[in-house]
Each structure stands twice: as structure tokens, then as C-alpha cells.
Amino acid sequence: MASEKITSVLIVDDVAEARENVRKLLQFDANVEVVGASSNGLEAIDLAIETQPDVVLMDINMPEMDGITATENIRKKVPHAQIIILSVQGDTSYMRRAMLAGARDFLTKPVDVDELSAAIRTAGEVARNEREKLAGTHFAGGSTSLGPAGTLLPGDQGRIVTVFSPKGGSGKTTIASNLAIALQKSGKAVVAVDGNLQFGDLSFSLNQQGRNNITDLAASVNELDREVLSEVMIEHEKSGVQILAAPMRPEHADSISGEQFGQILNYLRGMFPIVLVDSSSLLTDITLAALDASDIIILTTTQDIPAVKNTRLFLDVADALGIIDEQLLLVLNRYDKRRNITPERIQKNFDRKFSTIIPLDEKLIIPSMDRGEPFVSSDEDEPASKAILNLMEDLLKALKERQSAEVEMA
């Protein structure tokens, strides 16, 4: 079992002394094995194909082929390998170019040994997960199949699911993050997209942060590339869920239009069986683009009067938005049996039944939110977790029914 935790490392640097220094830094780490060293980018590509390393430590400025070009080539030829750039150039433009080329991390020389070890450890874990994904998986309940690294095979299309509530504070982000984990654990590759571009916190609910976010795609939205897009996304380390995060600052949200957001979602459905969007509560251009692209909408409400009122209003305008009944799964979140506004009363008001009722459990849910660890990950026997799993089953059933209806219409 110990050998499974060994991270194989390839060192690439045109300066022999630098290569040797890095090797010496790593020689005392029992979980790291240096499998090779190269003095230029061209040689590094061949050596990476030969040794199949988990992690490549890559210099940028080298003769014959620079590190960024070598990174692009290695990521294509050895897709599980994770690239960590080591450079004396700490400029943000270098960092951005490296990330877009496929690098996982960027460290400035001289590098601290603890920082390097931590980066290798994290990258090694990701590489091992990528190796497993390369074996391929299948989307249960449908004909959609997966290729390398969770991507769809050519010609297949995934499904877009939006978690929406017309009232803020309904807990839709908690539902989205837990549902993403549940789907991924059951074998469905998921990309979770934060559609609340001004104040989204989907990545934080999964305790993940990264340098890149959806705004990095704005300039190239008309010519999206799988490699660039995959490097902009953040991978949830424990589950493998891919996350497309919201901007770090609210004012940056203006760089993405509703049309661009829709283009990104439709591109993602060509890469993943399920694209799960955590939307804003406002009917902005971004939200409308998500709703318009969605196969299924998980409409979330609570027992609060404003939430019930707003959900009623949304149901009244759903037809005008082009949303049909079969697209909607109605969810009651934070159900408290002590409240007078019962699920039966709400269902009667909506003339629609709840797909799932998620009980209020502050002792379980609030600590999990504070930790950034979705409760469904470790507490599947709790009522709230069971409700999420029931919602997942209802969602998969609805997606299958939608697919069957489309086939019949065709």
C-alpha cells in the first residue's frame, strides 16, 4: 500500500546545478522518487513519455524548447502528469501563461523545501486520481460515456442542471455542492459551475481556491480549448469534482455576458456528463442563460413566506421563460416540522409536489459549511444526506426521461 503513495518526479532545467539542487531537496522525502532529469524541453517530452511521471518540475527559460511549450506537449501526451513550474520570473504574466499551458502550480526560485514538498504532494494526489479517470467510466442511466480525464467521447452531449431559487438564503449552494459530491461518488463526472458571478461562494463551500476563474475564459470564449478550460477549473481534491469558480471580486463579473456564459456551459456539456450550475437568485442575463441551457432545473424554496411567494411568482412566469413542467424538480430545503407552513400547504399553493424535502439539521449542516466539507461526504446515514441522495436519484431519473422524450421526438 505504501508504494501507492510514492510520487514519481521528473526534473527539467537547463542548469545542471539547479537540477542537482532540486534532487537534493527531494532526496529526504520518502514519498518522492525522482525518475529522471532533463536539460531541455524537447528531451523532457520524450523522457515524460518514457517514465510516465506523476509530477514534472519544469523550468521556463530553456534552449531548444521553453518550459511553457514543453508543458503544453507533455499535458497532451502524458495527460495524468501534473506540471509545477519553477522559475526565477515571478511576473504574473508568466504565471498566467504557465497556467493556461496546463501547469498546475507556479513556484518562484529559490523555492522553499516545505513549499515544494507540499506542492508535489498535492500534485501527486491529483495525478493518481487522473490515472484512475483515464481508465474511463460511464454515465449510469443513459448512453453517454466518458473518455480520458472525465471527458465525453466525441459526439456525446452531457446534461446541464441548474440549482435555482428566486429567494436568496435558501441554501441552494449547500444543495449544489452536496449534490455534486454525491453524483461524483456514484460515478458521474461532474463540473460544478458558480453562476453567481458577483458573490458566488461555491468553491469556498468545497474548501477549494485557485488562481483562475471563469473570467479567464472571457477573451477566448468564441474559441474555447479543452486544455485551457480544464486548467482554469479547480479540482476538488477529495472527490474529483471539477469547479469553475466565480470571480474573486464582484466588479470582475461584468467581463462575462449572458451569451458568453451560455457558450461556456454548452462547451462544458461536451466534456462532462453533468454540468451543475449554482445560480444567482436574481434573473440576470447570466441566470437566464443558465436556465435557458438547462435540461433540469432544481427549484429550491424554504418555509419562509418571502421564499414561498417568490417561488410562486417564478412558477407563474416559467412558461414565458420557455420552461416546461418536466424540467422542474421542486425541493423544500431546511424543513422544520415545528413550522406552521407545512409542505402540504406549500404544495397546494404551488399545485405541484416536492421531489425532495431536506430536513433542517443545524448540528450537521452548519459545521460542514464552516469546514467547507459537504456533509454528504461523510455522513450518508443522516436524514439530510439521505435527502440529497434521494434528490440525486430523482435527478437521474428526470434526466433519463428527458433523454427518452428527445429520442422519441427525433
C-alpha positions in Angstrom: 0.0 0.0 0.0 2.9 2.4 0.7 4.0 2.3 -2.9 0.7 3.8 -4.0 1.7 7.0 -2.1 5.0 7.4 -3.8 5.0 10.3 -6.2 7.3 10.0 -9.2 9.0 13.2 -10.3 10.8 14.4 -13.4 13.1 17.4 -13.1 13.5 19.7 -16.1 16.1 22.5 -16.0 18.8 23.6 -18.4 21.2 24.3 -15.5 22.8 21.1 -14.2 23.5 22.7 -10.7 19.8 23.6 -10.5 18.7 20.1 -11.3 21.0 18.7 -8.7 19.9 21.2 -6.1 16.3 20.1 -6.6 17.2 16.5 -6.5 19.0 17.0 -3.1 16.0 18.9 -1.7 13.8 15.9 -2.5 16.1 13.0 -1.5 15.0 13.1 2.1 11.3 12.8 1.2 10.5 9.1 1.4 7.3 9.6 -0.6 9.1 11.1 -3.6 11.0 9.2 -6.3 13.0 11.2 -8.9 12.6 9.1 -12.1 14.6 11.3 -14.4 16.1 14.7 -15.2 16.3 16.7 -18.5 18.2 19.7 -19.7 15.7 21.0 -22.3 12.0 20.9 -23.2 12.3 18.6 -26.2 14.2 16.0 -24.3 11.7 16.4 -21.4 8.8 15.4 -23.7 10.4 12.1 -24.7 11.5 11.4 -21.1 8.0 12.1 -19.8 6.5 9.6 -22.3 9.1 7.0 -21.2 8.9 7.4 -17.4 5.2 8.5 -17.1 5.9 10.7 -14.0 3.2 11.9 -11.7 4.8 15.3 -11.4 7.1 17.3 -13.7 9.2 20.2 -12.1 9.6 22.5 -15.1 11.9 25.5 -15.6 10.6 28.1 -18.1 13.6 29.6 -19.9 15.5 26.7 -21.6 17.1 26.2 -25.0 15.5 24.3 -27.9 12.1 24.4 -26.3 10.9 26.6 -23.5 9.1 25.2 -20.4 5.7 26.5 -21.4 5.7 24.9 -24.8 7.0 21.7 -23.2 4.2 21.8 -20.6 1.6 22.0 -23.4 3.1 19.0 -25.1 3.5 16.9 -22.0 0.0 17.5 -20.9 -1.2 16.3 -24.3 1.0 13.2 -24.4 1.0 12.3 -20.7 -2.4 13.7 -19.6 -2.2 12.5 -16.0 1.1 14.2 -15.3 0.9 17.4 -13.3 3.3 20.2 -14.1 4.8 22.5 -11.4 6.7 25.5 -12.9 9.9 26.6 -11.1 11.1 30.0 -12.3 13.1 33.0 -11.3 10.4 35.0 -13.1 7.7 35.8 -10.6 5.8 38.1 -13.0 2.0 37.4 -13.2 2.1 37.3 -17.0 4.5 34.3 -16.7 2.2 32.7 -14.2 -0.9 33.2 -16.4 0.9 31.7 -19.4 2.0 28.7 -17.5 -1.5 28.0 -16.1 -3.1 28.3 -19.5 -0.5 26.0 -20.9 -1.5 23.3 -18.4 0.7 23.9 -15.3 -0.9 23.0 -12.0 1.3 25.3 -9.9 3.9 28.1 -10.2 6.7 28.5 -7.7 9.4 31.2 -7.7 13.0 30.3 -7.3 14.7 29.9 -4.9 12.0 27.6 -3.7 11.4 26.7 -0.1 11.7 22.9 0.5 8.4 22.8 2.5 6.5 24.7 -0.2 7.9 22.4 -2.9 7.1 19.2 -0.9 3.6 20.4 -0.3 3.1 21.3 -4.0 4.4 17.9 -5.1 2.3 16.1 -2.6 -0.9 17.8 -3.8 0.0 17.4 -7.4 0.9 13.7 -6.9 -2.5 13.0 -5.4 -4.2 14.7 -8.4 -2.0 12.7 -10.8 -3.1 9.4 -9.2 -6.7 10.5 -9.5 -6.2 11.3 -13.1 -4.6 7.9 -13.8 -7.8 6.3 -12.4 -10.0 8.5 -14.6 -8.1 7.6 -17.7 -9.5 4.1 -17.3 -12.8 5.6 -18.2 -16.3 5.5 -16.7 -19.9 5.5 -17.8 -22.9 7.7 -17.2 -25.4 5.5 -15.5 -29.0 5.7 -16.8 -28.0 6.9 -20.3 -25.9 6.2 -23.3 -23.4 8.9 -22.5 -19.9 7.5 -22.0 -16.6 9.0 -20.7 -13.2 9.2 -22.2 -9.9 10.3 -20.6 -10.0 12.6 -17.5 -13.8 12.6 -17.3 -14.4 13.9 -20.8 -17.1 12.7 -23.0 -16.4 10.7 -26.1 -16.7 12.6 -29.4 -20.3 13.2 -30.4 -21.8 12.8 -27.0 -23.5 15.6 -25.1 -23.8 16.0 -21.3 -26.7 17.4 -19.4 -27.0 20.9 -17.8 -28.6 21.1 -14.3 -29.2 24.4 -12.6 -29.9 24.8 -8.9 -32.1 27.9 -8.6 -34.1 29.8 -6.0 -35.8 33.1 -6.6 -35.0 34.0 -2.9 -31.5 34.4 -1.5 -30.6 32.4 1.6 -32.5 29.3 0.5 -29.4 27.1 0.8 -29.0 26.3 -2.9 -25.2 26.5 -2.8 -25.2 23.8 0.0 -27.5 21.7 -2.1 -25.4 22.2 -5.2 -22.1 21.3 -3.5 -23.5 18.2 -1.8 -25.3 17.1 -4.9 -22.1 17.5 -6.9 -20.2 15.3 -4.4 -23.0 12.7 -4.4 -23.1 12.5 -8.2 -19.3 12.2 -8.4 -19.1 9.5 -5.8 -21.7 7.5 -7.6 -19.6 7.5 -10.8 -20.9 10.5 -12.8 -18.2 13.0 -13.7 -19.4 16.5 -12.7 -18.3 20.0 -13.3 -19.8 22.5 -10.8 -20.1 26.0 -12.2 -20.7 29.0 -10.0 -23.3 31.1 -11.8 -23.4 33.8 -9.1 -20.6 35.8 -10.6 -20.7 38.7 -8.2 -20.9 37.0 -4.9 -20.6 33.3 -5.6 -19.1 31.0 -3.0 -19.4 27.6 -4.5 -15.7 27.0 -4.4 -15.5 28.0 -0.8 -18.3 25.6 0.1 -16.0 22.9 -1.2 -13.0 24.4 0.6 -11.2 25.0 -2.7 -9.4 28.1 -4.0 -7.4 28.7 -7.2 -5.7 31.4 -9.1 -8.1 31.1 -12.1 -11.8 31.5 -12.5 -14.5 31.9 -15.2 -13.3 35.4 -16.1 -10.1 33.9 -17.5 -12.2 32.5 -20.3 -13.9 35.8 -21.4 -11.3 36.7 -24.0 -11.4 33.3 -25.7 -15.0 32.3 -25.3 -15.5 32.0 -29.0 -12.6 29.7 -29.4 -12.6 27.6 -26.3 -10.0 24.9 -25.9 -10.3 21.8 -23.7 -6.8 22.2 -22.3 -7.2 25.8 -21.4 -10.6 25.3 -19.9 -9.5 22.3 -17.9 -6.7 24.3 -16.4 -9.0 27.2 -15.4 -11.1 24.7 -13.4 -10.2 23.7 -9.9 -10.4 20.0 -8.9 -11.9 19.1 -5.6 -9.1 17.1 -4.1 -11.2 14.6 -2.1 -13.9 13.8 -4.7 -12.6 14.8 -8.2 -15.4 17.2 -8.8 -14.3 20.0 -11.2 -15.2 23.5 -10.2 -15.4 26.6 -12.4 -15.2 29.4 -9.8 -16.8 32.8 -9.7 -14.6 35.9 -9.9 -12.7 36.9 -6.8 -14.1 40.4 -6.9 -17.7 41.5 -7.8 -16.7 44.1 -10.4 -15.0 41.4 -12.4 -18.4 39.8 -13.1 -19.1 42.4 -15.8 -16.4 40.8 -18.1 -18.8 37.8 -18.8 -22.0 38.3 -20.6 -25.0 36.1 -20.6 -24.3 34.9 -24.1 -20.7 34.1 -23.2 -21.8 32.2 -20.1 -24.2 30.1 -22.2 -21.4 29.4 -24.6 -19.2 28.1 -21.8 -22.0 25.9 -20.4 -22.7 24.4 -23.8 -18.9 23.7 -24.3 -18.7 22.1 -20.9 -21.6 19.7 -21.8 -19.3 18.3 -24.5 -16.7 17.5 -21.8 -18.8 16.2 -18.8 -21.9 14.1 -18.4 -23.3 16.6 -15.9 -22.8 20.3 -15.7 -24.2 21.5 -12.4 -24.8 25.3 -12.1 -25.3 27.1 -8.8 -27.1 30.2 -10.0 -27.8 33.6 -8.6 -31.3 34.3 -7.1 -31.7 37.2 -9.5 -32.9 36.8 -13.1 -29.9 38.4 -14.6 -28.6 37.7 -18.1 -26.3 35.1 -16.6 -29.1 33.3 -14.7 -31.4 33.4 -17.7 -28.6 31.9 -19.8 -28.2 29.0 -17.4 -32.0 28.4 -17.2 -32.3 28.5 -20.9 -29.5 25.9 -21.4 -30.7 23.6 -18.6 -32.2 20.2 -19.1 -33.4 20.1 -15.5 -33.9 23.0 -13.0 -33.8 22.2 -9.3 -36.1 24.8 -7.9 -35.4 25.4 -4.3 -37.6 27.0 -1.6 -38.0 27.1 2.2 -40.9 27.5 4.6 -40.4 31.3 4.8 -43.2 33.4 3.4 -41.0 35.5 1.1 -39.4 32.3 -0.3 -42.8 30.8 -1.0 -44.1 34.0 -2.5 -41.1 34.4 -4.8 -41.2 30.7 -5.9 -44.9 31.1 -6.7 -44.0 34.1 -8.9 -41.3 32.2 -10.6 -43.6 29.3 -11.4 -46.1 31.8 -12.8 -43.5 33.1 -15.3 -41.8 29.8 -16.0 -43.8 29.3 -19.2 -42.9 32.7 -20.5 -39.2 31.7 -19.9 -39.7 28.6 -22.0 -39.5 26.2 -19.0 -41.8 23.2 -19.1 -43.1 21.2 -16.2 -40.9 18.2 -17.0 -37.8 20.4 -16.5 -38.6 21.3 -12.9 -37.7 19.4 -9.7 -39.2 21.2 -6.7 -37.1 21.0 -3.4 -38.1 22.1 0.0 -34.9 22.9 2.0 -34.4 23.3 5.7 -37.8 21.7 6.6 -38.7 22.3 10.2 -41.7 20.3 11.4 -42.3 22.9 14.1 -43.3 25.5 11.5 -46.9 26.1 10.7 -46.2 26.4 7.0 -46.3 22.7 6.2 -45.1 21.0 3.0 -48.7 20.1 2.2 -49.8 23.8 2.3 -46.9 24.8 0.1 -47.6 22.0 -2.4 -51.2 23.1 -2.5 -50.2 26.7 -3.2 -47.9 25.6 -6.0 -50.2 22.9 -7.3 -47.0 20.8 -7.5 -45.4 18.1 -5.3 -42.0 18.3 -3.8 -39.4 16.0 -5.4 -37.4 16.1 -2.2 -37.7 17.5 1.3 -34.4 18.2 3.0 -34.8 18.5 6.8 -33.2 21.2 9.0 -30.2 19.8 10.8 -28.1 22.7 12.1 -25.8 20.4 14.1 -24.8 18.7 10.9 -25.0 21.3 8.2 -23.6 24.4 9.8 -20.3 22.8 10.9 -19.9 21.2 7.5 -20.4 24.6 5.8 -17.8 26.2 8.2 -15.3 23.5 7.3 -16.1 23.6 3.6 -16.8 19.8 3.7 -20.2 18.8 2.2 -22.0 16.7 4.8 -22.9 14.0 2.2 -19.2 13.1 2.0 -19.0 11.5 5.5 -22.5 11.4 6.9 -24.6 9.4 4.4 -26.8 8.0 7.1 -28.0 11.3 8.3 -31.5 12.4 7.2 -30.2 15.4 5.3 -27.7 13.3 3.5 -30.3 10.7 2.6 -32.5 13.5 1.2 -29.6 14.6 -1.0 -29.1 11.1 -2.3 -32.8 10.9 -3.0 -32.6 14.1 -4.9 -29.8 12.6 -6.9 -31.9 9.6 -7.8 -34.8 11.8 -8.8 -32.5 13.9 -10.9 -31.0 11.0 -12.8 -34.5 9.6 -13.4 -35.6 13.0 -14.7 -32.6 13.2 -17.0 -33.2 9.8 -18.4 -36.9 10.6 -19.0 -35.9 13.8 -20.8 -33.4 11.9 -22.9 -36.0 9.3 -23.8 -38.5 12.0 -24.8 -35.9 13.6 -27.1 -35.2 10.3 -28.8 -38.9 9.8 -29.4 -39.3 13.3 -30.8 -36.3 12.7 -33.1 
